[in-house]
Amino acid sequence: MNKWAMVLIGIILYPLLACGAGSVADAINQSRLLFGFAPEHPGQGQWVWENRKIRSARYGDARHPVQPEYKPGNRPFGLLAGLGTLNLNLQFEEAGLRVVTRWKMKE
């Protein structure tokens, strides 16, 4: 997931926190009870509620998103975990945009 997606997941907790949930953990429990699910913070990090704002300790908030530092050797995760290479070609034409995508999975 990209940094915007990480930030937006936490926004689901905002109404519960704004309406009086005592902590992020309480809001997560209320979400499970009310909706049958609760957002989980991906990777290493946690949701932080301070000054009536929700943010990710790792990815920031909607106004100030943060991209985690790149470390050599890190591989893509999630849907891209098995991807070895990806080529994306875009060409503007009179009728629109032509897109050609080629990928090769890791062996």
C-alpha distance (Angstrom), angle and dihedral (degrees) to the residues before:
residue distance angle dihedral
M1 . . .
N2 3.74 . .
K3 3.78 126.3 .
W4 3.84 93.3 -98.3
A5 3.79 91.9 54.9
M6 3.81 90.7 50.6
V7 3.79 90.8 52.4
L8 3.81 94.4 46.7
I9 3.80 94.3 51.3
G10 3.81 90.0 64.6
I11 3.79 92.7 51.2
I12 3.82 87.6 73.3
L13 3.82 87.1 72.8
Y14 3.80 95.0 51.8
P15 3.84 99.2 87.7
L16 3.80 91.3 49.6
L17 3.80 92.3 49.3
A18 3.81 93.1 44.0
C19 3.83 90.1 52.3
G20 3.76 94.8 55.3
A21 3.80 112.5 -77.3
G22 3.79 103.6 157.2
S23 3.80 96.0 -136.4
V24 3.79 143.2 -6.8
A25 3.81 89.0 -93.0
D26 3.83 89.6 54.4
A27 3.83 90.7 49.5
I28 3.81 90.6 50.4
N29 3.82 90.7 51.0
Q30 3.82 91.5 47.2
S31 3.81 89.8 50.1
R32 3.82 90.1 53.6
L33 3.80 91.3 49.3
L34 3.81 96.4 44.7
F35 3.81 102.3 36.4
G36 3.79 105.3 17.5
F37 3.82 92.9 -117.2
A38 3.77 140.6 61.0
P39 3.79 131.8 -158.8
E40 3.78 115.1 -102.6
H41 3.75 120.8 -151.2
P42 3.80 108.1 -120.2
G43 3.77 120.6 -128.9
Q44 3.75 121.2 -14.9
G45 3.77 110.9 -16.6
Q46 3.76 144.4 71.3
W47 3.78 141.6 -132.5
V48 3.80 114.5 -96.7
W49 3.83 124.9 -158.9
E50 3.79 114.1 -162.8
N51 3.80 134.2 142.6
R52 3.83 88.4 8.5
K53 3.81 91.3 -62.5
I54 3.81 130.3 113.3
R55 3.79 118.4 -142.2
S56 3.75 140.5 160.0
A57 3.78 115.1 -111.6
R58 3.82 87.0 -141.9
Y59 3.84 105.3 32.4
G60 3.83 103.7 30.7
D61 3.80 125.2 -137.8
A62 3.81 138.0 -62.7
R63 3.81 93.0 -83.9
H64 3.80 96.3 40.7
P65 3.81 111.0 29.7
V66 3.81 116.1 -177.6
Q67 3.78 126.6 -151.5
P68 3.82 111.9 -145.6
E69 3.78 113.8 -116.7
Y70 3.80 115.5 -89.7
K71 3.78 114.7 -117.9
P72 3.81 120.1 -166.6
G73 3.77 110.5 -108.6
N74 3.82 95.0 32.8
R75 3.78 109.7 134.0
P76 3.79 127.8 -156.3
F77 3.79 115.2 -89.6
G78 3.77 137.1 -154.1
L79 3.79 114.8 22.2
L80 3.81 90.9 -2.8
A81 3.80 96.0 54.9
G82 3.81 93.9 100.6
L83 3.80 95.9 41.4
G84 3.81 116.9 113.3
T85 3.82 100.6 177.5
L86 3.79 136.7 -2.0
N87 3.82 127.2 -165.0
L88 3.79 119.7 -169.8
N89 3.82 121.4 -174.1
L90 3.80 122.5 -173.6
Q91 3.81 124.7 -169.8
F92 3.81 125.2 -179.6
E93 3.80 113.6 -140.6
E94 3.80 135.5 174.1
A95 3.80 92.6 -94.8
G96 3.79 97.0 42.7
L97 3.76 139.7 -77.2
R98 3.81 126.0 -25.9
V99 3.79 113.9 -152.2
V100 3.80 125.3 -169.1
T101 3.77 118.0 -174.7
R102 3.79 125.9 -174.4
W103 3.77 125.8 179.0
K104 3.75 138.2 174.7
M105 3.77 123.4 -155.8
K106 3.80 120.8 -134.2
E107 3.76 114.5 -93.3
